[in-house]
Amino acid sequence: EVERDSDRDYWMTAEEAKAYGMVDEILVRNSK
C-alpha cells in the first residue's frame, strides 16, 4: 500500500501522516 501511494508526489498534513501510520508522534513547538 505504501509503495502504491508513494509512486507520485502526495502532500499530507501531520495529522493525515499520523493516521496513515507514517509517523508515530507529532511534535508541537511551544511559543514563548
N, CA and C atoms as a LAMMPS dump frame, in Angstrom:
ITEM: TIMESTEP
0
ITEM: NUMBER OF ATOMS
96
ITEM: BOX BOUNDS ff ff ff
-5.0000000000000000e+02 5.0000000000000000e+02
-5.0000000000000000e+02 5.0000000000000000e+02
-5.0000000000000000e+02 5.0000000000000000e+02
ITEM: ATOMS id mol type element x y z
1 1 1 N 0.822 -1.195 0
2 1 2 C 0 0 0
3 1 3 C 0.866 1.258 0
4 2 1 N 1.913 1.277 0.822
5 2 2 C 2.786 2.45 0.879
6 2 3 C 3.455 2.672 -0.466
7 3 1 N 3.945 1.603 -1.084
8 3 2 C 4.592 1.736 -2.393
9 3 3 C 3.613 2.299 -3.418
10 4 1 N 2.401 1.801 -3.418
11 4 2 C 1.393 2.284 -4.361
12 4 3 C 1.079 3.759 -4.106
13 5 1 N 0.957 4.135 -2.849
14 5 2 C 0.602 5.508 -2.508
15 5 3 C 1.758 6.483 -2.68
16 6 1 N 2.994 5.986 -2.704
17 6 2 C 4.145 6.886 -2.799
18 6 3 C 4.76 6.918 -4.193
19 7 1 N 4.068 6.402 -5.197
20 7 2 C 4.625 6.408 -6.547
21 7 3 C 4.455 7.758 -7.235
22 8 1 N 3.898 8.733 -6.533
23 8 2 C 3.722 10.075 -7.078
24 8 3 C 3.831 11.068 -5.929
25 9 1 N 3.971 12.356 -6.256
26 9 2 C 4.01 13.385 -5.221
27 9 3 C 2.654 13.461 -4.535
28 10 1 N 2.66 13.373 -3.236
29 10 2 C 1.418 13.453 -2.476
30 10 3 C 1.717 14.14 -1.154
31 11 1 N 1.09 15.259 -0.927
32 11 2 C 1.314 16.022 0.294
33 11 3 C 0.199 15.728 1.273
34 12 1 N 0.569 15.541 2.54
35 12 2 C -0.438 15.326 3.572
36 12 3 C -0.068 16.125 4.809
37 13 1 N -1.06 16.403 5.607
38 13 2 C -0.827 17.122 6.853
39 13 3 C -0.194 16.176 7.871
40 14 1 N 0.289 16.749 8.953
41 14 2 C 0.867 15.929 10.018
42 14 3 C -0.173 14.96 10.574
43 15 1 N -1.396 15.433 10.719
44 15 2 C -2.466 14.586 11.241
45 15 3 C -2.776 13.439 10.282
46 16 1 N -2.771 13.72 8.987
47 16 2 C -3.01 12.671 7.991
48 16 3 C -1.878 11.65 7.997
49 17 1 N -0.63 12.121 8.137
50 17 2 C 0.516 11.216 8.178
51 17 3 C 0.445 10.308 9.4
52 18 1 N 0.005 10.85 10.524
53 18 2 C -0.135 10.032 11.737
54 18 3 C -1.237 8.995 11.551
55 19 1 N -2.361 9.408 11.001
56 19 2 C -3.466 8.479 10.771
57 19 3 C -3.066 7.382 9.785
58 20 1 N -2.232 7.713 8.818
59 20 2 C -1.766 6.754 7.813
60 20 3 C -0.761 5.766 8.406
61 21 1 N -0.102 6.17 9.509
62 21 2 C 0.893 5.316 10.147
63 21 3 C 2.309 5.645 9.729
64 22 1 N 2.479 6.771 9.051
65 22 2 C 3.799 7.171 8.571
66 22 3 C 4.646 7.775 9.697
67 23 1 N 3.998 8.379 10.691
68 23 2 C 4.695 8.945 11.849
69 23 3 C 4.017 8.435 13.116
70 24 1 N 4.771 8.404 14.204
71 24 2 C 4.23 7.948 15.482
72 24 3 C 3.704 9.1 16.326
73 25 1 N 4.359 10.261 16.203
74 25 2 C 4.038 11.373 17.087
75 25 3 C 4.228 12.681 16.342
76 26 1 N 3.414 13.667 16.682
77 26 2 C 3.531 14.999 16.1
78 26 3 C 4.101 15.916 17.174
79 27 1 N 5.211 16.571 16.864
80 27 2 C 5.829 17.498 17.809
81 27 3 C 5.26 18.889 17.578
82 28 1 N 4.976 19.581 18.669
83 28 2 C 4.423 20.93 18.594
84 28 3 C 5.384 21.871 19.291
85 29 1 N 5.738 22.955 18.611
86 29 2 C 6.656 23.938 19.178
87 29 3 C 5.875 24.858 20.11
88 30 1 N 6.396 25.035 21.315
89 30 2 C 5.778 25.961 22.264
90 30 3 C 6.2 27.379 21.918
91 31 1 N 5.242 28.288 21.83
92 31 2 C 5.587 29.682 21.559
93 31 3 C 5.96 30.357 22.872
94 32 1 N 6.904 31.261 22.796
95 32 2 C 7.381 31.939 24.015
96 32 3 C 6.773 33.302 24.148
